[in-house]
Amino acid sequence: FSRPRSISRRTMAPKAAEKKPVEKTPAGKKPKAEKKVPASKEGGDKKGKKKAKKSVETYKIYIFKVLKQVHPDIGISSKAMSIMNSFINDIFEKLAGESAKLARYNKKPTITSREIQTSVRLVLPGELAKHAVSEGTKAVTKFTSA
């Protein structure tokens, strides 16, 4: 912005009345073009950041749906939601790691529902594991029949 104005002031000194209106319109157009270029760059950065935020998968929607099924009248704070999301991510990582170990032990390249089921039995305690296995079996049956 400053360079075109300083150049225009030098050239306008001898012919101030004639060049002011003529040079204001291009000067007005140049900043618009300059604003568009940085705005698109910043927009690109923001879009890049937004894309990064969108690609981060959370279970917040599903946690909220389950909460409303169990307790329709109760809400959840953002901090509690973040804790629940971290908890689910932690359990997922434990199950995935255990499933990978089982596949390696059995010299199989694929993690199947059998490895997942066994890892659930190993990672989760007692009654919780039984319920998780039954729900998982039900989900797999529903998926294969559909």
N, CA, C and O of each residue as an XYZ file, in Angstrom:
584
protein
N       0.810     -1.194      0.000
C       0.000      0.000      0.000
C       0.856      1.262      0.000
O       0.560      2.215     -0.721
N       1.905      1.271      0.798
C       2.679      2.504      0.960
C       3.456      2.857     -0.299
O       3.603      4.044     -0.594
N       3.950      1.909     -1.041
C       4.742      2.211     -2.224
C       3.935      2.911     -3.308
O       4.391      3.935     -3.817
N       2.769      2.419     -3.687
C       2.022      3.158     -4.713
C       1.634      4.560     -4.266
O       1.613      5.477     -5.087
N       1.327      4.751     -2.987
C       0.943      6.080     -2.514
C       2.131      7.041     -2.557
O       1.981      8.192     -2.968
N       3.295      6.584     -2.142
C       4.455      7.470     -2.147
C       4.841      7.829     -3.577
O       5.235      8.964     -3.847
N       4.734      6.889     -4.478
C       5.025      7.179     -5.884
C       3.990      8.141     -6.435
O       4.337      9.068     -7.167
N       2.733      7.939     -6.097
C       1.690      8.813     -6.619
C       1.818     10.224     -6.035
O       1.494     11.187     -6.730
N       2.265     10.383     -4.820
C       2.441     11.713     -4.240
C       3.550     12.469     -4.958
O       3.432     13.671     -5.195
N       4.608     11.781     -5.300
C       5.702     12.429     -6.020
C       5.244     12.877     -7.400
O       5.561     13.983     -7.838
N       4.519     12.039     -8.065
C       4.061     12.399     -9.409
C       2.914     13.383     -9.362
O       2.707     14.117    -10.328
N       2.156     13.429     -8.272
C       1.023     14.326     -8.197
C       1.425     15.746     -7.831
O       0.638     16.663     -8.061
N       2.570     15.967     -7.290
C       2.959     17.303     -6.858
C       2.867     18.331     -7.984
O       2.286     19.390     -7.748
N       3.392     18.105     -9.184
C       3.245     19.109    -10.225
C       1.821     19.193    -10.777
O       1.339     20.289    -11.062
N       1.145     18.062    -10.931
C      -0.190     18.067    -11.537
C      -1.186     17.488    -10.541
O      -1.737     16.414    -10.781
N      -1.424     18.160     -9.453
C      -2.226     17.642     -8.360
C      -3.695     17.508     -8.741
O      -4.315     16.506     -8.384
N      -4.268     18.456     -9.439
C      -5.693     18.450     -9.717
C      -6.079     17.366    -10.721
O      -7.145     16.765    -10.591
N      -5.237     17.106    -11.713
C      -5.605     16.160    -12.761
C      -5.397     14.703    -12.345
O      -6.242     13.862    -12.653
N      -4.311     14.382    -11.663
C      -3.964     12.986    -11.422
C      -4.627     12.391    -10.179
O      -4.680     11.166    -10.076
N      -5.131     13.173     -9.240
C      -5.745     12.609     -8.041
C      -6.928     11.698     -8.369
O      -6.937     10.560     -7.899
N      -7.907     12.117     -9.131
C      -9.024     11.218     -9.401
C      -8.608     10.013    -10.250
O      -9.115      8.909    -10.049
N      -7.694     10.218    -11.191
C      -7.279      9.133    -12.072
C      -6.514      8.077    -11.285
O      -6.736      6.885    -11.501
N      -5.621      8.469    -10.380
C      -4.795      7.510     -9.656
C      -5.515      6.914     -8.450
O      -5.093      5.868     -7.957
N      -6.566      7.527     -7.966
C      -7.296      6.944     -6.843
C      -8.047      5.686     -7.273
O      -8.131      4.730     -6.503
N      -8.578      5.671     -8.456
C      -9.302      4.474     -8.892
C      -8.378      3.275     -9.068
O      -8.728      2.186     -8.613
N      -7.185      3.420     -9.721
C      -6.300      2.258     -9.753
C      -5.783      1.892     -8.358
O      -5.620      0.713     -8.042
N      -5.525      2.909     -7.525
C      -5.062      2.622     -6.169
C      -6.155      1.883     -5.405
O      -5.871      0.985     -4.613
N      -7.404      2.267     -5.648
C      -8.522      1.568     -5.027
C      -8.622      0.140     -5.523
O      -8.952     -0.764     -4.755
N      -8.339     -0.074     -6.799
C      -8.411     -1.420     -7.357
C      -7.247     -2.285     -6.882
O      -7.427     -3.473     -6.614
N      -6.054     -1.697     -6.775
C      -4.883     -2.480     -6.382
C      -5.017     -3.063     -4.971
O      -4.727     -4.244     -4.780
N      -5.446     -2.275     -3.978
C      -5.596     -2.884     -2.662
C      -6.638     -4.003     -2.652
O      -6.486     -4.981     -1.919
N      -7.690     -3.870     -3.457
C      -8.677     -4.944     -3.500
C      -8.039     -6.224     -4.019
O      -8.262     -7.308     -3.481
N      -7.244     -6.080     -5.072
C      -6.561     -7.250     -5.618
C      -5.558     -7.795     -4.600
O      -5.424     -9.009     -4.443
N      -4.859     -6.897     -3.913
C      -3.897     -7.342     -2.907
C      -4.604     -7.997     -1.728
O      -4.103     -8.969     -1.162
N      -5.763     -7.469     -1.358
C      -6.508     -8.073     -0.263
C      -6.990     -9.467     -0.648
O      -7.004    -10.373      0.186
N      -7.380     -9.640     -1.890
C      -7.875    -10.943     -2.320
C      -6.779    -11.998     -2.272
O      -7.031    -13.137     -1.879
N      -5.573    -11.631     -2.664
C      -4.478    -12.604     -2.678
C      -4.137    -13.062     -1.261
O      -4.095    -14.269     -1.022
N      -3.887    -12.140     -0.290
C      -3.623    -12.623      1.064
C      -4.837    -13.306      1.684
O      -4.691    -14.266      2.440
N      -6.051    -12.809      1.364
C      -7.235    -13.430      1.933
C      -7.350    -14.869      1.460
O      -7.704    -15.758      2.235
N      -7.049    -15.099      0.181
C      -7.116    -16.470     -0.313
C      -6.006    -17.314      0.305
O      -6.204    -18.497      0.581
N      -4.830    -16.705      0.524
C      -3.754    -17.444      1.185
C      -4.147    -17.754      2.622
O      -3.982    -18.881      3.090
N      -4.674    -16.740      3.327
C      -5.105    -16.972      4.700
C      -6.275    -17.941      4.714
O      -6.360    -18.821      5.572
N      -7.184    -17.768      3.745
C      -8.294    -18.696      3.643
C      -7.792    -20.101      3.399
O      -8.338    -21.067      3.934
N      -6.749    -20.216      2.590
C      -6.148    -21.524      2.340
C      -5.563    -22.092      3.619
O      -5.703    -23.284      3.893
N      -4.896    -21.233      4.416
C      -4.351    -21.693      5.687
C      -5.482    -22.096      6.630
O      -5.416    -23.125      7.303
N      -6.526    -21.252      6.663
C      -7.645    -21.565      7.540
C      -8.345    -22.834      7.067
O      -8.737    -23.677      7.875
N      -8.500    -22.963      5.745
C      -9.111    -24.182      5.236
C      -8.244    -25.380      5.583
O      -8.748    -26.445      5.939
N      -6.928    -25.193      5.474
C      -6.018    -26.269      5.841
C      -6.180    -26.635      7.307
O      -6.199    -27.814      7.659
N      -6.299    -25.622      8.163
C      -6.497    -25.879      9.586
C      -7.857    -26.523      9.818
O      -7.984    -27.449     10.619
N      -8.880    -26.026      9.111
C     -10.202    -26.611      9.272
C     -10.211    -28.060      8.809
O     -10.828    -28.918      9.439
N      -9.522    -28.325      7.706
C      -9.446    -29.702      7.231
C      -8.761    -30.575      8.270
O      -9.164    -31.716      8.497
N      -7.729    -30.037      8.896
C      -7.034    -30.801      9.928
C      -7.973    -31.065     11.102
O      -7.967    -32.157     11.670
N      -8.775    -30.071     11.464
C      -9.717    -30.259     12.553
C     -10.809    -31.246     12.164
O     -11.244    -32.048     12.992
N     -11.256    -31.196     10.911
C     -12.292    -32.116     10.470
C     -11.789    -33.549     10.433
O     -12.544    -34.483     10.698
N     -10.521    -33.723     10.107
C      -9.989    -35.076     10.000
C      -9.773    -35.722     11.370
O      -9.635    -36.942     11.460
N      -9.744    -34.929     12.424
C      -9.612    -35.485     13.766
C     -10.949    -36.125     14.131
O     -11.970    -35.445     14.240
N     -10.924    -37.438     14.316
C     -12.156    -38.159     14.596
C     -12.422    -38.167     16.094
O     -11.542    -38.464     16.902
N     -13.652    -37.836     16.439
C     -14.052    -37.884     17.839
C     -15.309    -38.731     17.969
O     -16.008    -38.995     16.991
N     -15.573    -39.142     19.172
C     -16.753    -39.947     19.466
C     -17.818    -39.115     20.174
O     -18.753    -39.666     20.756
N     -17.679    -37.795     20.128
C     -18.557    -36.909     20.894
C     -20.026    -37.082     20.530
O     -20.884    -37.120     21.412
N     -20.320    -37.188     19.246
C     -21.708    -37.345     18.802
C     -22.290    -38.635     19.364
O     -23.420    -38.656     19.852
N     -21.520    -39.695     19.294
C     -21.996    -41.009     19.721
C     -22.121    -41.090     21.238
O     -23.041    -41.722     21.757
N     -21.199    -40.453     21.944
C     -21.285    -40.390     23.408
C     -22.570    -39.676     23.802
O     -23.281    -40.104     24.711
N     -22.855    -38.585     23.106
C     -24.057    -37.806     23.414
C     -25.318    -38.621     23.117
O     -26.274    -38.584     23.892
N     -25.326    -39.354     22.002
C     -26.489    -40.185     21.656
C     -26.734    -41.260     22.706
O     -27.874    -41.501     23.102
N     -25.663    -41.905     23.156
C     -25.799    -42.945     24.184
C     -26.266    -42.330     25.497
O     -27.105    -42.907     26.189
N     -25.729    -41.164     25.843
C     -26.153    -40.475     27.065
C     -27.649    -40.196     27.031
O     -28.346    -40.397     28.026
N     -28.143    -39.731     25.882
C     -29.563    -39.412     25.765
C     -30.431    -40.666     25.782
O     -31.584    -40.608     26.211
N     -29.902    -41.790     25.324
C     -30.646    -43.052     25.414
C     -30.752    -43.508     26.867
O     -31.800    -43.987     27.299
N     -29.666    -43.357     27.612
C     -29.622    -43.839     28.991
C     -30.280    -42.845     29.947
O     -31.106    -43.226     30.776
N     -29.905    -41.560     29.825
C     -30.442    -40.501     30.688
C     -30.847    -39.305     29.826
O     -30.038    -38.403     29.610
N     -32.087    -39.284     29.331
C     -32.513    -38.210     28.417
C     -32.488    -36.807     29.023
O     -32.356    -35.820     28.299
N     -32.613    -36.715     30.347
C     -32.706    -35.405     30.991
C     -31.361    -34.862     31.464
O     -31.308    -33.756     32.003
N     -30.279    -35.603     31.279
C     -28.970    -35.183     31.789
C     -28.087    -34.713     30.642
O     -28.074    -35.309     29.565
N     -27.344    -33.625     30.893
C     -26.386    -33.108     29.913
C     -24.969    -33.513     30.289
O     -24.748    -34.248     31.251
N     -24.006    -33.013     29.502
C     -22.597    -33.324     29.762
C     -21.763    -32.089     29.442
O     -21.990    -31.423     28.431
N     -20.799    -31.788     30.304
C     -19.930    -30.628     30.076
C     -18.901    -30.958     29.005
O     -18.661    -32.126     28.699
N     -18.303    -29.928     28.446
C     -17.305    -30.142     27.391
C     -16.065    -30.846     27.948
O     -15.430    -31.638     27.252
N     -15.728    -30.553     29.198
C     -14.577    -31.214     29.816
C     -14.855    -32.702     30.029
O     -13.994    -33.543     29.773
N     -16.058    -33.018     30.497
C     -16.443    -34.419     30.686
C     -16.503    -35.145     29.346
O     -16.125    -36.312     29.246
N     -16.984    -34.443     28.314
C     -17.044    -35.033     26.975
C     -15.642    -35.328     26.461
O     -15.403    -36.369     25.848
N     -14.719    -34.410     26.711
C     -13.328    -34.607     26.304
C     -12.710    -35.803     27.026
O     -11.962    -36.575     26.427
N     -13.023    -35.952     28.302
C     -12.520    -37.086     29.084
C     -13.077    -38.398     28.538
O     -12.346    -39.378     28.394
N     -14.367    -38.410     28.238
C     -14.984    -39.617     27.679
C     -14.384    -39.971     26.323
O     -14.147    -41.141     26.024
N     -14.142    -38.953     25.512
C     -13.539    -39.170     24.196
C     -12.133    -39.759     24.342
O     -11.761    -40.678     23.613
N     -11.365    -39.228     25.279
C     -10.023    -39.756     25.538
C     -10.083    -41.197     26.041
O      -9.252    -42.029     25.678
N     -11.072    -41.475     26.874
C     -11.252    -42.829     27.398
C     -11.528    -43.822     26.272
O     -10.944    -44.906     26.240
N     -12.407    -43.459     25.359
C     -12.744    -44.351     24.245
C     -11.542    -44.538     23.328
O     -11.277    -45.648     22.865
N     -10.811    -43.450     23.063
C      -9.595    -43.566     22.244
C      -8.571    -44.487     22.905
O      -7.911    -45.275     22.228
N      -8.443    -44.388     24.216
C      -7.500    -45.229     24.956
C      -7.889    -46.703     24.862
O      -7.040    -47.556     24.607
N      -9.166    -47.000     25.068
C      -9.646    -48.381     24.974
C      -9.458    -48.909     23.556
O      -9.061    -50.057     23.357
N      -9.746    -48.061     22.576
C      -9.573    -48.465     21.176
C      -8.119    -48.837     20.892
O      -7.843    -49.854     20.256
N      -7.195    -48.006     21.369
C      -5.766    -48.284     21.154
C      -5.336    -49.577     21.843
O      -4.565    -50.355     21.282
N      -5.835    -49.806     23.057
C      -5.502    -51.042     23.772
C      -6.015    -52.268     23.018
O      -5.302    -53.262     22.875
N      -7.263    -52.187     22.537
C      -7.843    -53.313     21.802
C      -7.118    -53.548     20.480
O      -6.860    -54.691     20.101
N      -6.792    -52.465     19.781
C      -6.083    -52.596     18.503
C      -4.697    -53.192     18.708
O      -4.267    -54.053     17.940
N      -4.002    -52.737     19.740
C      -2.670    -53.269     20.034
C      -2.710    -54.740     20.401
O      -1.886    -55.530     19.941
N      -3.677    -55.102     21.235
C      -3.811    -56.507     21.641
C      -4.203    -57.382     20.455
O      -3.719    -58.507     20.326
N      -5.072    -56.872     19.595
C      -5.469    -57.618     18.395
C      -4.282    -57.819     17.463
O      -4.121    -58.889     16.877
N      -3.460    -56.798     17.329
C      -2.262    -56.902     16.483
C      -1.297    -57.941     17.043
O      -0.717    -58.725     16.292
N      -1.128    -57.947     18.364
C      -0.257    -58.951     18.999
C      -0.774    -60.366     18.735
O      -0.006    -61.269     18.403
N      -2.089    -60.541     18.888
C      -2.682    -61.865     18.661
C      -2.485    -62.319     17.218
O      -2.181    -63.484     16.963
N      -2.660    -61.396     16.282
C      -2.463    -61.740     14.870
C      -1.008    -62.129     14.613
O      -0.735    -63.062     13.859
N      -0.078    -61.411     15.243
C       1.348    -61.730     15.087
C       1.695    -63.086     15.711
O       2.452    -63.869     15.137
N       1.132    -63.349     16.889
C       1.401    -64.627     17.557
C       0.939    -65.802     16.698
O       1.605    -66.834     16.618
N      -0.213    -65.624     16.061
C      -0.781    -66.692     15.227
C      -0.270    -66.647     13.788
O      -0.729    -67.408     12.936
N       0.676    -65.756     13.524
C       1.286    -65.601     12.197
C       0.245    -65.363     11.106
O       0.307    -65.941     10.021
N      -0.715    -64.490     11.429
C      -1.754    -64.131     10.461
C      -1.611    -62.651     10.111
O      -1.359    -61.828     10.991
N      -1.769    -62.310      8.833
C      -1.610    -60.911      8.428
C      -2.855    -60.045      8.666
O      -2.799    -58.820      8.555
N      -3.978    -60.698      8.993
C      -5.250    -59.976      9.084
C      -5.818    -60.028     10.498
O      -5.795    -61.064     11.162
N      -6.329    -58.879     10.936
C      -7.050    -58.835     12.210
C      -8.520    -59.089     11.889
O      -9.162    -58.293     11.203
N      -9.038    -60.190     12.387
C     -10.437    -60.546     12.136
C     -11.264    -60.282     13.389
O     -10.748    -59.826     14.409
N     -12.564    -60.579     13.289
C     -13.445    -60.391     14.440
C     -13.044    -61.316     15.588
O     -13.297    -61.012     16.754
N     -12.426    -62.430     15.259
C     -11.971    -63.368     16.301
C     -10.869    -62.742     17.156
O     -10.885    -62.869     18.380
N      -9.914    -62.066     16.512
C      -8.843    -61.383     17.257
C      -9.411    -60.250     18.109
O      -8.991    -60.038     19.247
N     -10.363    -59.533     17.540
C     -11.001    -58.436     18.291
C     -11.708    -59.000     19.519
O     -11.575    -58.469     20.622
N     -12.457    -60.074     19.318
C     -13.198    -60.682     20.425
C     -12.256    -61.176     21.525
O     -12.521    -60.978     22.711
N     -11.177    -61.807     21.132
C     -10.206    -62.293     22.116
C      -9.543    -61.136     22.849
O      -9.331    -61.201     24.060
N      -9.215    -60.073     22.110
C      -8.595    -58.909     22.751
C      -9.562    -58.230     23.716
O      -9.140    -57.714     24.752
N     -10.856    -58.224     23.387
C     -11.860    -57.670     24.304
C     -11.878    -58.485     25.588
O     -11.938    -57.927     26.684
N     -11.826    -59.806     25.452
C     -11.815    -60.670     26.643
C     -10.564    -60.457     27.490
O     -10.607    -60.567     28.715
N      -9.443    -60.150     26.823
C      -8.189    -59.938     27.555
C      -8.100    -58.554     28.199
O      -7.588    -58.413     29.309
N      -8.601    -57.534     27.498
C      -8.433    -56.148     27.968
C      -9.500    -55.758     28.983
O      -9.189    -55.149     30.006
N     -10.754    -56.104     28.709
C     -11.847    -55.680     29.586
C     -12.074    -56.702     30.696
O     -11.920    -57.904     30.476
N     -12.439    -56.228     31.885
C     -12.617    -57.146     33.013
C     -14.012    -57.797     33.041
O     -15.018    -57.166     32.714
N     -14.036    -59.064     33.436
C     -15.231    -59.840     33.765
C     -16.511    -59.611     32.994
O     -16.613    -59.895     31.801
N     -17.490    -59.085     33.723
C     -18.841    -58.905     33.182
C     -18.857    -57.911     32.023
O     -19.637    -58.057     31.082
N     -18.010    -56.921     32.097
C     -17.929    -55.919     31.023
C     -17.488    -56.569     29.713
O     -17.987    -56.220     28.643
N     -16.562    -57.504     29.800
C     -16.094    -58.219     28.608
C     -17.216    -59.065     28.015
O     -17.371    -59.126     26.795
N     -17.999    -59.718     28.873
C     -19.109    -60.553     28.389
C     -20.137    -59.713     27.643
O     -20.607    -60.100     26.573
N     -20.484    -58.556     28.215
C     -21.450    -57.668     27.559
C     -20.887    -57.123     26.249
O     -21.604    -57.032     25.253
N     -19.621    -56.766     26.249
C     -18.988    -56.229     25.038
C     -18.948    -57.275     23.931
O     -19.193    -56.958     22.767
N     -18.640    -58.517     24.287
C     -18.596    -59.600     23.298
C     -19.984    -59.842     22.717
O     -20.130    -60.009     21.506
N     -21.007    -59.862     23.575
C     -22.367    -60.103     23.077
C     -22.834    -58.965     22.171
O     -23.460    -59.211     21.140
N     -22.533    -57.719     22.553
C     -22.908    -56.570     21.712
C     -22.136    -56.574     20.394
O     -22.689    -56.254     19.341
N     -20.867    -56.935     20.460
C     -20.056    -57.011     19.240
C     -20.541    -58.090     18.299
O     -20.609    -57.884     17.087
N     -20.880    -59.249     18.858
C     -21.406    -60.355     18.050
C     -22.718    -59.954     17.392
O     -22.960    -60.257     16.223
N     -23.557    -59.272     18.153
C     -24.839    -58.800     17.624
C     -24.619    -57.809     16.483
O     -25.316    -57.864     15.470
N     -23.648    -56.901     16.644
C     -23.352    -55.903     15.611
C     -22.805    -56.552     14.346
O     -23.175    -56.166     13.237
N     -21.925    -57.540     14.509
C     -21.352    -58.238     13.346
C     -22.436    -59.020     12.615
O     -22.467    -59.035     11.384
N     -23.329    -59.673     13.368
C     -24.429    -60.421     12.759
C     -25.350    -59.490     11.983
O     -25.770    -59.809     10.870
N     -25.658    -58.352     12.566
C     -26.514    -57.368     11.897
C     -25.845    -56.843     10.630
O     -26.504    -56.646      9.609
N     -24.536    -56.618     10.702
C     -23.788    -56.099      9.554
C     -23.740    -57.115      8.414
O     -23.926    -56.755      7.252
N     -23.494    -58.374      8.741
C     -23.376    -59.398      7.694
C     -24.725    -59.736      7.073
O     -24.794    -60.068      5.890
N     -25.798    -59.656      7.858
C     -27.128    -59.970      7.319
C     -27.687    -58.828      6.469
O     -28.509    -59.067      5.584
N     -27.261    -57.613      6.720
C     -27.796    -56.457      5.983
C     -27.201    -56.308      4.591
O     -27.559    -55.382      3.863
